[in-house]
Amino acid sequence: MYSEPIKIAILAMGGEGGGVLADWIVDLGEENGWFAQTTSVPGVAQRTGATTYYVELFPGADQLDARVPVLAQSPMPGDVDIVLASELMEAGRAVQRGFVTPDLTTLVASTHRVYAIAEKSHLGDGRVDSDALQRQIRRAARRLVAFDMARTAERNGSVVSAVLFGALSGAGVLPFSRTQFEATIERGGVGVKASLAAFADAFEQARIAQSEASRPTVRAREGGRQAAADEKPALPDPATVAPRHPEVARLVEHARGYPAEIQPIVIEGIRRCVDYQDPAYGRLYLERLDAQRAAPGGQDIEMMREVARHLALWMTYEDTIRVADLKIRGSRFERVRDEVHSTDGQVLSISEYMHPRIEEICETLPAGLGRWLSRPHAVHRLVARLTREGRVVTTSSLGGFFLLYALAWWGRWRRVTLRHAVETARIEAWLGRLRAAAAIDPRLALEAAKCQTLVRGYSDTHERGLRNYEIIMTVLDRHAKALAPAILRELRNAALADEHGRILRDALARRGFPVDGLFAEAGRSCP
């Protein structure tokens, strides 16, 4: 006989059916003679809003003389029997909040990732190490049942909540049979067939995951076989793909003259530049890369790998033309359809929120006209007033699609725009700095090459990243002969840690550089 209720915490993001899952567990208990209660605490700090649902189950509701128990309304750290997490980071949050303990808690979690806002907004690679996260949750839980539940849901045309329900049943931690679980889904009456299929799939995977819990890699069952939960389809090696366009084929053949270690990056750089503009732009990428290869330090594999990668990224900068082009591609429409599980008989409407500032408008115009419009005068003030607020463009409509199509079509004349002229000057200055730094110390040039990662994104993010980049490059220009590579790396990491520059200010001050002067100078040089 139970002396305390069974305590269950569910951590799920918006749209994943966490509320449905909590209701299923309550219905499961009440239909089988248990007292049940659920509460929820919504949140908006993570991704689409992470909500914590809390369920308590206590037996005896089917007894005539049963006394109604007083059930808690929220989970307490160190006192949760079962935690259900819809995603790996949610499982990590449960551990962090103390809901998962090694002496009590069974943790049922999905191993797939939906990156948090802090991870996606980080200027560098802000992703949390998924392997380290899995090791941590494995140590924290008494029992762990984990596999890729998003993939299971997609395979069965269902949602993660049904998969979690099946995994909960397969884990055998509740005193209810599989038949009782399935009857709960049937009583719901909505999406029963898909939910039961996902339930059955997850039930079997939960049993396999438990039997393999002692192995280093959490494994999942894929179509009758076992596969690593983080297994992904192999991508073709770009060095083995034969281009159909004769000019592109010649560029790829030229790239094969590079060392084998960096050939895939060079070929991917060509592909990216050709997709961004045209084969002539891919040829320009190779010409710039060849010039760096012939300069001091050009035979260093690590140096050329970074130059090849960051040069391709910089040459394919994100402007309004690029944004418009990506938003109207057929592959994007297909991806959105897949994400929302749209069927052939459904009408899909896609609305884009766009807020081009006057700076982006000036950069999209021919260089002379763009410079004229960027100066303060009546026309500048009028355009700035008209673009003060964003607008919603429905790209699934004919008008919205052709609006962005016209902007993407202007891309064939991108080389005459103000933005192209500005970025070309910056790229050439960066390459010149690398050659000068390599003549002093190849390791310094390597760290300078990596500083390009600060120049990314668009609008305010691009502006702040460019300012931090210019500050570090000014330090390099003035102190190259005395500057240690480790100091340049320290400044770059400080800039990546905080795009607003506060950590960079501290790092510069700590090294004795004139902080206010550097920031003021960068503010004048960056539009």
DODO-917225 format. One record per residue (C-alpha): x, y, z; residue number from 1. Coordinates in steps of 0.001 Angstrom, whole numbers, plus 500000, padded with zeros to 6 digits. Example, Ala and Ser with C-alpha at 12.3 -4.5 7.8 and 13.67 -1.06 7.14 Angstrom:
SITE      xx      yy      zz  pos
SITE  512300  495500  507800    1
SITE  513670  498940  507140    2
This chain:
SITE      xx      yy      zz  pos
SITE  500000  500000  500000    1
SITE  501272  503436  499043    2
SITE  501915  505815  501946    3
SITE  502840  508708  499634    4
SITE  501629  509731  496201    5
SITE  503538  508972  493014    6
SITE  505078  512291  491961    7
SITE  505603  512989  488270    8
SITE  507166  516092  486693    9
SITE  506797  516751  482956   10
SITE  509070  519280  481261   11
SITE  507966  520130  477733   12
SITE  508114  522987  475268   13
SITE  505211  524734  473616   14
SITE  503454  522701  470944   15
SITE  504770  519328  472148   16
SITE  501590  518236  473896   17
SITE  502827  518407  477476   18
SITE  499359  519332  478693   19
SITE  497828  516400  476801   20
SITE  500382  514069  478361   21
SITE  499573  515334  481855   22
SITE  495836  514898  481183   23
SITE  496437  511359  479919   24
SITE  498259  510438  483138   25
SITE  495454  511953  485240   26
SITE  492810  510111  483212   27
SITE  494835  506888  483482   28
SITE  494856  507175  487258   29
SITE  491239  508228  487743   30
SITE  489856  505530  485442   31
SITE  491712  502898  487448   32
SITE  490738  503945  490943   33
SITE  493393  506492  491853   34
SITE  493201  510061  493023   35
SITE  494956  512302  490500   36
SITE  495828  515975  490220   37
SITE  497745  518044  487691   38
SITE  499077  521597  487745   39
SITE  501270  523533  485339   40
SITE  503710  526429  485499   41
SITE  504209  528034  482059   42
SITE  507455  529702  481126   43
SITE  508781  531770  478215   44
SITE  512530  531732  478846   45
SITE  513388  528744  476682   46
SITE  512758  528348  472960   47
SITE  508965  528371  472434   48
SITE  508239  528499  476172   49
SITE  509115  525588  478458   50
SITE  506276  524504  480755   51
SITE  506564  522329  483857   52
SITE  503547  520089  484457   53
SITE  503216  518294  487782   54
SITE  501061  515228  488411   55
SITE  500430  513354  491647   56
SITE  498702  509956  491839   57
SITE  497430  508316  495029   58
SITE  495503  505010  495253   59
SITE  492143  504393  496916   60
SITE  489702  506572  494994   61
SITE  487613  503454  494223   62
SITE  487145  502665  497924   63
SITE  483904  503787  499541   64
SITE  485517  504925  502784   65
SITE  488530  506555  501126   66
SITE  489648  509889  502470   67
SITE  490571  512452  499818   68
SITE  494315  513121  500096   69
SITE  495889  516559  500025   70
SITE  498115  516608  496949   71
SITE  500902  519085  496258   72
SITE  500692  521649  493481   73
SITE  504357  521815  492427   74
SITE  507379  519507  492421   75
SITE  509954  519757  495185   76
SITE  513690  519250  494510   77
SITE  514802  515840  495715   78
SITE  511250  514492  495940   79
SITE  510147  513504  492420   80
SITE  509642  509862  491462   81
SITE  509393  510236  487685   82
SITE  510569  512990  485357   83
SITE  509442  513098  481712   84
SITE  511527  515431  479513   85
SITE  510573  516137  475899   86
SITE  514113  517120  474861   87
SITE  517670  516659  476098   88
SITE  518110  520214  477399   89
SITE  514818  519916  479278   90
SITE  516248  516819  480963   91
SITE  519314  518879  481863   92
SITE  517103  521591  483324   93
SITE  515326  518982  485448   94
SITE  518683  517820  486796   95
SITE  519777  521412  487405   96
SITE  516594  522161  489344   97
SITE  517088  519120  491577   98
SITE  514073  517155  490309   99
SITE  516280  514195  489317  100
SITE  518083  512340  492111  101
SITE  520137  509119  491991  102
SITE  518294  507483  494904  103
SITE  514722  508055  493702  104
SITE  514057  509339  490195  105
SITE  513345  507504  486961  106
SITE  514128  509880  484101  107
SITE  512384  509327  480750  108
SITE  513865  511724  478191  109
SITE  514332  512323  474501  110
SITE  517912  512637  473249  111
SITE  517127  515048  470397  112
SITE  518033  518738  470736  113
SITE  516103  521961  470174  114
SITE  518659  524680  470723  115
SITE  517981  527261  473405  116
SITE  517912  530984  472659  117
SITE  521268  531449  474419  118
SITE  522808  528761  472217  119
SITE  521453  530185  468968  120
SITE  522206  533829  469759  121
SITE  525829  533192  470800  122
SITE  528259  534761  468329  123
SITE  530472  531677  468394  124
SITE  529516  528038  468793  125
SITE  527291  528345  471850  126
SITE  525885  524811  471698  127
SITE  525936  522718  474840  128
SITE  527856  519458  474428  129
SITE  525084  516861  474022  130
SITE  527375  513958  474959  131
SITE  528389  515669  478206  132
SITE  524723  516433  478908  133
SITE  523783  512775  478450  134
SITE  526573  511678  480783  135
SITE  525376  514143  483398  136
SITE  521745  513051  483326  137
SITE  522819  509390  483385  138
SITE  524761  509997  486597  139
SITE  521947  512029  488148  140
SITE  519084  509553  487657  141
SITE  518351  506300  489429  142
SITE  517061  504888  486128  143
SITE  517324  506418  482679  144
SITE  515163  505672  479653  145
SITE  516361  507777  476728  146
SITE  516127  507680  472943  147
SITE  515323  510045  470066  148
SITE  511631  510609  470638  149
SITE  511288  513340  468009  150
SITE  512355  510878  465327  151
SITE  509932  508277  466684  152
SITE  507083  510804  466657  153
SITE  507879  511877  463105  154
SITE  508101  508289  461896  155
SITE  504599  507593  463205  156
SITE  503034  510919  462262  157
SITE  502437  511825  465888  158
SITE  503840  514144  468568  159
SITE  506368  513722  471362  160
SITE  503687  513468  474065  161
SITE  502442  510128  472691  162
SITE  506013  508843  472557  163
SITE  506670  509897  476150  164
SITE  503464  508155  477218  165
SITE  504594  504939  475522  166
SITE  508075  505210  477053  167
SITE  506511  505753  480482  168
SITE  504509  502554  480044  169
SITE  507515  500619  478734  170
SITE  509625  501765  481681  171
SITE  507254  499880  484018  172
SITE  507376  502484  486769  173
SITE  503609  502932  487124  174
SITE  501274  500207  488448  175
SITE  499191  500125  485271  176
SITE  499190  497685  482357  177
SITE  499899  498509  478736  178
SITE  496231  497878  477947  179
SITE  495211  500511  480482  180
SITE  497626  503009  478953  181
SITE  496297  502392  475448  182
SITE  492693  502657  476622  183
SITE  493516  506147  477914  184
SITE  494597  507248  474424  185
SITE  491454  505740  472895  186
SITE  489242  507653  475334  187
SITE  490858  510887  474138  188
SITE  489299  510377  470700  189
SITE  491727  512650  468794  190
SITE  494537  511329  466599  191
SITE  494070  507911  468158  192
SITE  495604  505833  465368  193
SITE  498843  507847  465111  194
SITE  499139  508168  468882  195
SITE  498754  504419  469398  196
SITE  501375  503722  466727  197
SITE  503830  506125  468393  198
SITE  502960  504638  471798  199
SITE  503703  501083  470638  200
SITE  506984  502108  469006  201
SITE  508104  503963  472125  202
SITE  507022  501121  474419  203
SITE  509434  498753  472687  204
SITE  512246  501311  472523  205
SITE  511906  502019  476249  206
SITE  512455  498356  477018  207
SITE  515529  498247  474781  208
SITE  516898  501485  476256  209
SITE  516584  500090  479784  210
SITE  518433  496908  478887  211
SITE  521270  498923  477376  212
SITE  521427  501665  480031  213
SITE  524884  500538  481138  214
SITE  526385  501048  477672  215
SITE  528274  504294  476807  216
SITE  525850  505317  474054  217
SITE  522097  505472  474553  218
SITE  520641  503505  471667  219
SITE  517318  503559  469881  220
SITE  515415  501157  467700  221
SITE  515042  502137  464083  222
SITE  512769  500005  461888  223
SITE  513536  496705  463582  224
SITE  517228  497377  464138  225
SITE  519181  499245  466806  226
SITE  521012  502437  465935  227
SITE  522781  505187  467866  228
SITE  520279  507832  468919  229
SITE  522454  510557  467477  230
SITE  523032  508700  464207  231
SITE  522451  510901  461161  232
SITE  522335  510062  457473  233
SITE  525768  510281  455926  234
SITE  526252  513358  453763  235
SITE  528094  512957  450475  236
SITE  531723  514007  450508  237
SITE  531821  517271  448494  238
SITE  535143  516194  447021  239
SITE  533450  513215  445335  240
SITE  530491  515088  443804  241
SITE  530939  515839  440092  242
SITE  529391  519232  439132  243
SITE  527299  519367  435954  244
SITE  528180  522987  435086  245
SITE  531461  522996  433080  246
SITE  532786  526182  434713  247
SITE  532066  524854  438194  248
SITE  533679  521533  437232  249
SITE  536860  523424  436296  250
SITE  536830  525221  439649  251
SITE  536456  521929  441508  252
SITE  539277  520417  439479  253
SITE  541462  523376  440458  254
SITE  540526  522847  444113  255
SITE  541796  519275  443942  256
SITE  545291  520758  443790  257
SITE  544971  521731  447444  258
SITE  546149  519353  450182  259
SITE  543702  516502  450818  260
SITE  543059  517732  454373  261
SITE  541402  520953  453190  262
SITE  539981  519928  449803  263
SITE  536434  519327  451169  264
SITE  536376  522804  452726  265
SITE  537645  524483  449556  266
SITE  535116  522650  447397  267
SITE  532319  523507  449811  268
SITE  533484  527129  449664  269
SITE  533196  527057  445879  270
SITE  529729  525527  446091  271
SITE  528627  528156  448586  272
SITE  529916  531068  446506  273
SITE  528389  529716  443272  274
SITE  525040  529208  445006  275
SITE  525297  532701  446464  276
SITE  526125  534459  443194  277
SITE  527491  532648  440121  278
SITE  530513  530629  438877  279
SITE  532531  533838  438449  280
SITE  532118  534481  442176  281
SITE  533402  530973  442877  282
SITE  536412  531754  440712  283
SITE  537047  534940  442713  284
SITE  536979  532844  445890  285
SITE  539680  530553  444480  286
SITE  541783  533482  443248  287
SITE  541794  535016  446717  288
SITE  542588  531652  448273  289
SITE  545417  531046  445812  290
SITE  546934  534420  446681  291
SITE  546911  533531  450366  292
SITE  548428  530152  449631  293
SITE  551329  531796  447815  294
SITE  551954  534251  450679  295
SITE  553971  533552  453863  296
SITE  552249  530866  455953  297
SITE  550282  529621  452960  298
SITE  551700  526118  453279  299
SITE  550430  525731  456827  300
SITE  547468  523335  456685  301
SITE  545665  524661  459751  302
SITE  546101  528249  458599  303
SITE  544730  527539  455107  304
SITE  541835  525533  456510  305
SITE  540699  528536  458551  306
SITE  541248  530963  455676  307
SITE  539280  528741  453264  308
SITE  536386  528415  455679  309
SITE  536140  532015  456853  310
SITE  536724  533493  453389  311
SITE  533742  531536  452047  312
SITE  531612  532687  454957  313
SITE  532567  536324  454503  314
SITE  532070  536306  450736  315
SITE  528540  534960  451252  316
SITE  527531  537701  453702  317
SITE  523849  537982  454556  318
SITE  522226  540939  452838  319
SITE  518587  541628  452022  320
SITE  519031  539953  448637  321
SITE  520257  536749  450257  322
SITE  517457  536733  452827  323
SITE  514835  537155  450095  324
SITE  516408  534411  447987  325
SITE  516414  531887  450840  326
SITE  512838  532636  451861  327
SITE  511331  531872  448438  328
SITE  513239  528685  447662  329
SITE  511157  525597  447032  330
SITE  513237  523613  449504  331
SITE  512214  526035  452259  332
SITE  508521  525671  451482  333
SITE  508940  521885  451599  334
SITE  510802  522087  454903  335
SITE  508081  524237  456471  336
SITE  505438  521792  455236  337
SITE  507338  518926  456842  338
SITE  507780  520804  460107  339
SITE  504075  521591  460495  340
SITE  503032  518173  459071  341
SITE  500965  519794  456339  342
SITE  499105  517351  454096  343
SITE  498257  517710  450401  344
SITE  494690  518733  451189  345
SITE  495666  521573  453538  346
SITE  496380  525202  452660  347
SITE  499622  526455  454205  348
SITE  500125  530175  454826  349
SITE  503640  531441  455630  350
SITE  504024  534937  457029  351
SITE  507458  536519  457395  352
SITE  508148  539398  459752  353
SITE  510658  541669  458014  354
SITE  512163  544885  459290  355
SITE  514750  546275  456863  356
SITE  516303  549424  458289  357
SITE  517323  552343  456112  358
SITE  520914  551062  456357  359
SITE  519939  547802  454643  360
SITE  518008  549706  451978  361
SITE  521015  551910  451231  362
SITE  523302  548871  451037  363
SITE  521015  547179  448483  364
SITE  521126  550152  446084  365
SITE  523929  550865  443584  366
SITE  526964  552187  445462  367
SITE  526642  555840  444426  368
SITE  522920  556048  445067  369
SITE  523284  554138  448341  370
SITE  525948  556552  449648  371
SITE  523767  559520  448679  372
SITE  520707  558111  450462  373
SITE  522730  557262  453579  374
SITE  523620  560940  454079  375
SITE  521236  563038  456231  376
SITE  518787  564976  454057  377
SITE  515041  565141  453453  378
SITE  514809  561936  451399  379
SITE  516879  560050  453991  380
SITE  514556  561217  456775  381
SITE  511467  560262  454769  382
SITE  512715  556730  454029  383
SITE  513840  556303  457644  384
SITE  510368  557279  458833  385
SITE  508690  554845  456435  386
SITE  510930  551965  457524  387
SITE  510704  552643  461252  388
SITE  508287  549755  461737  389
SITE  508519  546270  460264  390
SITE  505946  544626  458063  391
SITE  504571  541136  457590  392
SITE  505039  539593  454150  393
SITE  502994  536493  453317  394
SITE  505379  534618  451053  395
SITE  502802  531922  450347  396
SITE  500677  534552  448570  397
SITE  501318  535694  445024  398
SITE  501994  539320  445997  399
SITE  504337  538490  448853  400
SITE  506216  535896  446823  401
SITE  506820  538223  443871  402
SITE  507902  541042  446180  403
SITE  510745  538879  447505  404
SITE  511320  537334  444068  405
SITE  512016  540794  442646  406
SITE  514483  541489  445455  407
SITE  516208  538138  444936  408
SITE  516327  538787  441162  409
SITE  518277  542005  441860  410
SITE  521035  539723  443134  411
SITE  522456  539327  439613  412
SITE  523619  542959  439987  413
SITE  524815  542521  443571  414
SITE  528363  543520  442569  415
SITE  527240  547118  441906  416
SITE  525600  547532  445326  417
SITE  526993  549571  448179  418
SITE  527083  546535  450477  419
SITE  529243  544592  448023  420
SITE  531705  547449  447728  421
SITE  531957  547761  451507  422
SITE  532343  544027  452105  423
SITE  534920  543688  449334  424
SITE  537060  546377  450974  425
SITE  536758  544629  454346  426
SITE  537649  541226  452919  427
SITE  540724  542576  451130  428
SITE  541839  544385  454305  429
SITE  541420  541166  456302  430
SITE  543443  539135  453813  431
SITE  546151  541801  453799  432
SITE  546340  541660  457597  433
SITE  546711  537882  457466  434
SITE  549648  538138  455062  435
SITE  551323  540798  457210  436
SITE  550748  538835  460416  437
SITE  552006  535583  458845  438
SITE  555287  537275  457993  439
SITE  555705  538032  461724  440
SITE  554236  534875  463299  441
SITE  552072  532275  461518  442
SITE  550287  531545  464807  443
SITE  549261  535206  465053  444
SITE  547885  535045  461516  445
SITE  545907  531934  462438  446
SITE  544250  533726  465354  447
SITE  543538  536742  463117  448
SITE  541908  534471  460540  449
SITE  539561  533109  463193  450
SITE  538483  536655  464130  451
SITE  536258  536682  461026  452
SITE  533748  534662  463006  453
SITE  532792  537938  464725  454
SITE  531403  539318  461446  455
SITE  528106  537529  460996  456
SITE  524356  537938  460859  457
SITE  522618  541127  459808  458
SITE  521127  544307  461239  459
SITE  522148  545121  464850  460
SITE  523900  541785  465393  461
SITE  526136  542358  462371  462
SITE  526808  545934  463437  463
SITE  527925  545009  466955  464
SITE  529999  542058  465770  465
SITE  531712  544224  463153  466
SITE  532507  546860  465775  467
SITE  534163  544273  468027  468
SITE  536058  542877  465043  469
SITE  537357  546320  464060  470
SITE  538539  546957  467634  471
SITE  540557  543729  467674  472
SITE  541962  544392  464193  473
SITE  543050  547870  465308  474
SITE  544930  546267  468188  475
SITE  546538  543869  465701  476
SITE  547520  546675  463306  477
SITE  549158  548750  466034  478
SITE  550839  546011  468066  479
SITE  551429  543138  465619  480
SITE  555152  542834  466329  481
SITE  554658  542657  470100  482
SITE  551260  540951  470206  483
SITE  551206  537353  471403  484
SITE  548768  534990  469625  485
SITE  547277  534065  473016  486
SITE  546289  537703  473641  487
SITE  544532  537935  470273  488
SITE  542713  534687  471060  489
SITE  541704  536053  474472  490
SITE  540258  539208  472921  491
SITE  538377  537224  470281  492
SITE  536851  534894  472871  493
SITE  535853  537906  474980  494
SITE  534085  539455  471987  495
SITE  532313  536171  471224  496
SITE  531112  535856  474817  497
SITE  529219  539170  474706  498
SITE  528276  540916  471474  499
SITE  527633  544176  473367  500
SITE  531352  544413  474149  501
SITE  531322  544537  477935  502
SITE  533573  541492  478358  503
SITE  535807  542749  475551  504
SITE  536179  546075  477388  505
SITE  537334  544233  480499  506
SITE  539821  542140  478526  507
SITE  541265  545207  476785  508
SITE  541575  547095  480074  509
SITE  543243  544109  481708  510
SITE  545874  544108  478950  511
SITE  546453  547851  479170  512
SITE  544884  548921  475858  513
SITE  543062  552307  475569  514
SITE  539495  551028  475808  515
SITE  537518  554229  475256  516
SITE  539673  555319  472333  517
SITE  539349  551944  470591  518
SITE  535555  551847  470976  519
SITE  535176  555445  469814  520
SITE  537342  554810  466756  521
SITE  535430  551634  465906  522
SITE  532144  553512  466244  523
SITE  533279  556043  463632  524
SITE  534528  553391  461182  525
SITE  531428  551150  461399  526
SITE  528194  552530  459897  527
